[in-house]
């Protein structure tokens, strides 16, 4: 008799209308997981987003790093979490790349996750060690071709967005460097400064301050248009790499089957957060802009990005164990 009685509250909850649940949501702190270490570009921006969302939700959004496997450890953790709105994923473009780049994933990005909305978008920034004898992208290409695999290029991990930025660069230019994956962008940047790495496709949030501080050289941004915050830095296309375009976007996702009314509430708070004047100003200094695609738009966009990067991954033969 004890077992049925103990399950009764759960059974009653199953019949609580979604609208009633949404009215009481959130009743406790939320957890937002990122699959990258502290100090990465997405981490820097994500913490700002989480803090601002906390204000609107009236509950703390605890930002948690679960790095590894190109962000997939964090993504899998959230994909397998309770679909109650209290567990969220802060992801970037690498989520779309991973679908085709990895042989085996413990989750399905489309089936097991549901987008809450897009947060920001911006370019990667190609940075190089200041002592490297190059002043432009063309110089770097010539240097790499003169000594194939003689220089190291860092990434924040296999299959991450910055890794793909290099692979796309390599496929178009034929400039072969040795790819060295790190467990996050912070240490990758440090080693570019120290000279252990020749180059790195950094996020703007982490890379631009290093360029402005003279610690690295910034050669180009990866978007088709120049960054408004760094208009002096050319695009990869302008720098001599035809057809090159790679956007770093950040988005918030929840486990699949999270109630739509809860996703809607989170979507609204995300849009309010990223468009808050103080955050827009802060984003500008980090080289990103509010994107605020809503849940429906981000769902379609994620599927399109998976298809887009899948074609390129197959074309360049990129496969990660």
N, C-alpha and C positions, 0 to 999 in steps of 0.2 A: 504493500500500500504506500510505502514511503516514496518509491520511485515516481509513480504517477503524480503524487502531490508536489514533489520537488520540481517537476517539469511544467507544472501548471502555469507559473508566471511567464515562461517562455511561450507557451501556447497562446496565452492571452495577448502577449505582445505581437504575435503574428497577425492578429486581427485589428491592431491599432491602425487607423487610417493614416496614410502617408502624410496628409496635411497636418494632422495632430503632431506627428513625429517631427515634422519640419518646424512647427511653431516652437517646440522645445529645444531644437537643435541650434547651437551646440550646448550641451549641458556639462561639458568637461573639456579640458585641453585637447587640442588636436596634435597629431604628429605629422610632420612633413619630412619625408626622407629624400635625400639626394645620394646618388650612387657615386659621388666623387668626394675627394678629401677637402677639408677646409683650405681656403686660399685659391681654389680654382675660380675661373671667371663666373661660371654658373652658380657656384657657392656664394660668391660675393653678392651677386644680384638676388639670388634666392633668399638669402637672409633678410634683405631689405623688404622683399615681397611678403615673407612670412610675418615679419614684425608689423607691417602695415595691415595685413589681414587680421592680425590679432585684435587690433583696435576696432575694426568693423564688426568682428564676430563676437566680441566681448569675452573671448576665451583665448588663452595663450596658444599660439601655433608653435610648437616646439620643433626647431629645425635640427635634423639628425643626419649625420654623415654615415653612410654604409658603403664605403668605396670598394671597388674591385671589378674585374672583368668588364671593363669599359662601361661601367654604370649599370651592368646587368644584375649585379647582386642586389642593389637597392630596388631595381625595377621588379625583380622576382619576389622580393620580400613584400612589396606592396601589392603585387598581383595576387598573392596568397593570403593577404590580410583580410580581416572582416570588412564586408562591404557596408559599413555603417556611416561613412563620411568622416570618421575620425582618423583615418590613415590615408595620407596623400603622398604622391610622388612628385618631386620637382625634377623634370627631365629636360634634356636638350636634344639637338638634332641627332645625336648618337643613337637615340632610341629607334629612329627610323632606319639608320644605317645598319644597326645590329641584326635586324630581321634577315637580311641577306648575307651579311658578312660573317656571321657565326654559324658553324656547322650545327651546333646544338644549343638551344636555349631552354631554360626551365619554365618559360612562360610564353604566351602569345600576346604580342603588344596590342593586337586588335581585339582578340577574344577575351583576354583577361584584364584589360584596363579600359577605363572610359575617360576620355578627356574632360576636364573641368573647364579649361580654357587656355589660351596662349597668353604668356606674360609679356615677354620682350623679344626683340629680334635685332640682330646686328651682325657685323662681320667678324671674322677672325683677322688677326693682324700678324703678318709674317715678320718676325723679329730675328735678328742675327747678332752674334757676338760682336761687340764694338771693334775688336781687333781684326776681325775677318776682313780681308782686302777686297771688299765689295761696297758699292754705293747704290746699287740698283738691283732689281730682280734679274735683269739681263746679265749683270756681272756675276750673280750667284749661279745662274744657269751655266755660264761659261766656265766658272770655277769647278762646278760639279761635273761637267762633261769632260773637263781636262783631267780630272782624277776621279773616275767613277767609283762610287762607294768609298771615297776617301774622306768623306765628311759625315758627321752624325746629325740627324734631325730628330728632335724629341717629340713625344706626344704624351698626353695624359693617360694613355692606355690603348691597347689594341681595340680597334673598332670604334673608338671615340670620334667625335666630330672633328677634332684637330688632326687625328690620324688620317681621316678621310680627306681632309684639306690637303695634306701632303700627297696622298696617293693620287688625287686628282691632278695636282701639280706635276707629279712625276709622269703620269700617263700622257699629259699634253706636251710637256717639254722634253721628256727623255732624260731629265737630270736625275741620276741615281745617287741617293744618299743612303746611309745605313739608318734605318728606323729604329729608334730606341724608345720603347714604351715605358712610361713611369706609372706610378699609382696615383697620379694627380698632377695638375698643372703647376702647382706651387714650386715643387722641386725641379720640374722641367725648366721653369724660368730661371731659377737660381743657377742651374748648371749652364744655361746659355750665357748668363752674366759672367760665370767663372771660366768659360771657355771650354768646358767639357763637351758641350753641345754647340754645333755651329749655328743651328737654326731651330725655330719652333713656331708653329702656327698658333699663337696664343689667342685667347679671347681678349677683346678690347679692354674689359674691366681690369684684367691683370696686366696686360701688355702695354697699354698706352701710358700709364704712369712711369713705367720703366723707360720708355722712349723719351718722354718729356724730361725725365731726370738724367738723361744721358747715359744710362746704364746699358742700353742696347740700341741697335739701329732698327728703325721701323721701315720696311721696304715697300709694303703694299697691303691693302685690305682686300678681302675676298669677295665682297659684294660687287654687283654691277655698277653701283653708284658710290661715290666717295662718302665717307662718314661726315656728317655735319659737324661733329666735334673735332675731327681731324682732317679738315679739307685740304691740308698740305700733303697728305699721304695719298699717292695714286692708287687706283684699283689694279688688280692683277691684269685686267684686260689692257688698261692704259700702259702698264709696265711691260707689255710685250707677251702676254700669255693669252692668246685669242680663245674666246669661248669659256673662259674660267669664271664661274660664279658659284659661291658656296655660302649659304646663310646659316648663321648660328642662331637658332631660336630656343627659347625656354618655354616650357609649358607645365601646367599642373594637371595631374591625372589622379584618378581614384580607382579602386578595385571595381571590376565589372559588377553589375547588379546593384551598385550603390543607388538608393532611391533617387529618381529624377528630381524630385522637389529639393532634395539635399544638394544634388549637383547644381541645381539652379541657384540655390542660395550661395554656394561656394563660388560659382561663376560670377554672380553679381558682386560679391565682395572682392574677388580677384580683379575685376575690371575697375572697381572703385579704387583699389589699392594702387595699381600700376599707373592710373591716370591722376592720382593725387599730385598737385603742383610740386610739392617738395620731393616726391619720388621722381617725377619727370626731370626735375633739375639735376637730381643725383644721377639718374640714368645717363643724362647727357654727358656728364663728366666721365662716365664709364664706357661711352661709345655705343650704347644701345638705346632703343626707343620702345615705348609701350606698344605692344601689338594688339592685345586684348581681343583676339578672336574668341567668340563665345564657344560654348561646349559643342554645339552643332557644327559650327564652322571649323573648329579644331579637329573634330572627328573626320571630316572630309579632307582636311589638309594633311592630317597624319597619314591617311590612306594614300593620298597622292604623293607624299614624300617617300613613303615606303616603296611605292612603285618606281618613282624617279631614281632613288638611290639603288634600288635593286638592279635596274638596267645598267647603271654605271659600275656597280660592284662586279656584276657578271662580265662586263666588257673588259675590266682591268684584271679580272681573275683574283680578286681579293677574297681570301678565306682565312678565318681565324678559328683556331681550335678552342 
